[in-house]
Amino acid sequence: MENYNKVYLLAGGNLQNTAEKYQRLFALLENHIGEIILSSGFYLSEAWGYKSEYPFINLAICLHTKLSPEEVLQKTQHIERLMGRDMKSQKTYADRSMDIDIIFYNDLIWQTDSLQIPHPRMQERLFVLYPLCEIASEIIHPVLGKSIQQLKDSCKDTSEVKKFRFTV
């Protein structure tokens, strides 16, 4: 493929979790951002940073895109809104239909007021590391200098993360 960027996203939510919702997510990502190259399985976990009666389902997705990091951010936020996400609050975590985080963009280290790449807290969260490890275990974190597998193995997060399969 000609000039493209490799972007890793973590996507998921804990409201209206259906197989159809994630099929719609894939279609929206391909229509707005680029070609999906890889995606992990689904992972079930409890809410992180707050209490909720609804578990989260997350997955990691790798895409090829011609968009800039800021354009990817704008498109992911647009997709979140299309999928029922209320405006993000910077102060608190809350239940949500869809959340899409940019984890990596090539091996770029990027920091603006609106976006930090690599994702600044990915190494603290097993719900990010499990699905990411499934599709990118050997990738080296450009700031921490460790592979995703090493970050997962040394993560101090004690929350349970398990594979999930939608049933028909």
C-alpha positions as CSV (number, residue, x, y, z in Angstrom):
1,M,0.0,0.0,0.0
2,E,1.3,3.5,-0.7
3,N,1.8,6.1,2.0
4,Y,-0.3,5.2,4.9
5,N,0.0,5.3,8.7
6,K,-0.6,2.4,11.0
7,V,-2.9,3.3,13.8
8,Y,-3.9,1.1,16.8
9,L,-7.2,1.9,18.5
10,L,-8.9,0.5,21.6
11,A,-12.7,0.6,21.2
12,G,-15.5,-0.5,23.4
13,G,-18.3,0.4,25.7
14,N,-20.6,-0.9,28.4
15,L,-24.0,0.2,27.1
16,Q,-26.1,-1.5,24.3
17,N,-23.4,-4.1,23.7
18,T,-24.5,-6.2,20.8
19,A,-22.7,-7.9,17.9
20,E,-24.5,-5.5,15.6
21,K,-23.1,-2.5,17.4
22,Y,-19.5,-3.7,16.8
23,Q,-20.3,-4.6,13.1
24,R,-21.5,-1.0,12.8
25,L,-18.3,0.2,14.4
26,F,-16.1,-1.7,11.9
27,A,-18.1,-0.2,9.0
28,L,-17.8,3.4,10.4
29,L,-14.1,3.0,11.0
30,E,-13.5,1.8,7.4
31,N,-15.7,4.6,6.0
32,H,-14.2,7.4,8.0
33,I,-10.6,6.4,8.9
34,G,-9.1,3.6,6.8
35,E,-8.7,-0.1,6.1
36,I,-8.9,-2.4,9.1
37,I,-5.9,-4.6,9.0
38,L,-6.3,-6.5,12.3
39,S,-8.7,-6.7,15.1
40,S,-8.5,-8.6,18.4
41,G,-11.2,-10.7,19.9
42,F,-13.6,-9.2,22.4
43,Y,-12.6,-8.8,26.0
44,L,-15.0,-8.4,29.0
45,S,-13.9,-6.4,32.0
46,E,-15.3,-4.4,34.9
47,A,-15.5,-0.6,34.7
48,W,-12.1,1.1,35.3
49,G,-11.8,4.1,37.6
50,Y,-15.5,4.0,38.8
51,K,-18.2,1.6,39.8
52,S,-20.8,0.4,37.2
53,E,-23.3,-2.5,37.1
54,Y,-22.5,-2.8,33.4
55,P,-19.3,-4.6,32.3
56,F,-17.2,-3.3,29.4
57,I,-16.5,-5.0,26.1
58,N,-13.3,-3.8,24.4
59,L,-11.2,-4.8,21.4
60,A,-8.0,-3.6,19.7
61,I,-8.1,-2.6,16.1
62,C,-5.2,-1.8,13.7
63,L,-6.0,0.4,10.6
64,H,-4.1,1.9,7.7
65,T,-4.9,5.5,7.3
66,K,-3.8,8.6,5.4
67,L,-5.2,10.8,8.1
68,S,-3.1,12.9,10.5
69,P,-3.3,12.1,14.3
70,E,-5.6,15.1,14.9
71,E,-7.8,14.0,12.0
72,V,-8.0,10.5,13.4
73,L,-9.0,12.0,16.8
74,Q,-11.8,14.1,15.1
75,K,-13.1,11.1,13.2
76,T,-13.1,8.8,16.2
77,Q,-15.0,11.4,18.3
78,H,-17.5,11.7,15.4
79,I,-18.0,7.9,15.3
80,E,-18.5,7.9,19.1
81,R,-21.2,10.5,18.7
82,L,-22.8,8.5,15.8
83,M,-22.9,5.5,18.1
84,G,-24.7,7.3,21.0
85,R,-21.8,8.7,23.0
86,D,-22.5,11.9,25.0
87,M,-19.8,14.5,25.0
88,K,-16.7,13.4,27.0
89,S,-16.1,14.9,30.4
90,Q,-12.5,15.3,31.3
91,K,-13.1,14.9,35.0
92,T,-15.0,11.7,35.5
93,Y,-15.5,8.2,34.0
94,A,-19.0,7.2,33.1
95,D,-21.0,4.5,31.4
96,R,-20.9,4.9,27.6
97,S,-22.0,3.3,24.4
98,M,-18.7,3.7,22.6
99,D,-15.3,5.0,23.5
100,I,-12.4,4.9,21.0
101,D,-8.9,5.7,22.1
102,I,-5.8,6.1,19.9
103,I,-3.1,3.9,21.4
104,F,-0.4,4.2,18.8
105,Y,0.1,6.1,15.5
106,N,3.1,4.5,13.8
107,D,5.9,5.0,16.4
108,L,5.0,8.6,16.9
109,I,5.4,10.4,20.2
110,W,2.8,13.3,20.1
111,Q,1.5,15.6,22.7
112,T,-1.0,18.4,22.3
113,D,-3.8,19.8,24.6
114,S,-6.3,17.5,22.9
115,L,-4.2,14.3,22.2
116,Q,-1.3,12.3,23.6
117,I,0.2,9.4,21.7
118,P,1.1,6.8,22.8
119,H,-2.0,6.7,25.1
120,P,-0.6,8.0,28.4
121,R,-2.2,5.3,30.7
122,M,-2.3,2.3,28.4
123,Q,0.4,0.5,30.4
124,E,-1.7,0.7,33.6
125,R,-4.8,-1.0,32.1
126,L,-5.1,-4.7,31.5
127,F,-8.3,-4.1,29.5
128,V,-6.1,-2.3,26.9
129,L,-3.1,-4.6,27.1
130,Y,-5.0,-7.9,26.7
131,P,-6.6,-7.1,23.3
132,L,-3.6,-5.1,22.1
133,C,-1.3,-8.0,23.0
134,E,-3.4,-10.3,20.9
135,I,-2.6,-8.3,17.7
136,A,0.6,-6.5,18.5
137,S,2.5,-8.3,21.3
138,E,5.9,-7.5,19.8
139,I,5.4,-3.7,19.2
140,I,7.7,-1.6,21.3
141,H,6.2,1.3,23.2
142,P,8.2,4.3,21.8
143,V,8.4,6.0,25.2
144,L,8.7,3.1,27.7
145,G,11.0,0.9,25.4
146,K,9.1,-2.3,26.3
147,S,7.0,-4.6,24.2
148,I,3.2,-4.8,24.7
149,Q,3.8,-8.4,26.0
150,Q,6.3,-7.0,28.6
151,L,3.9,-4.2,29.6
152,K,1.1,-6.7,30.0
153,D,3.3,-9.1,32.1
154,S,4.4,-6.3,34.4
155,C,1.1,-4.5,34.7
156,K,0.0,-3.9,38.3
157,D,-3.8,-3.7,37.4
158,T,-5.6,-6.5,39.2
159,S,-8.9,-6.3,37.4
160,E,-10.2,-9.4,35.7
161,V,-10.2,-9.4,31.9
162,K,-11.5,-12.3,30.0
163,K,-12.3,-13.3,26.4
164,F,-15.9,-12.7,25.3
165,R,-17.9,-14.1,22.5
166,F,-21.3,-12.8,21.3
167,T,-23.9,-15.6,21.2
168,V,-26.6,-15.7,18.6
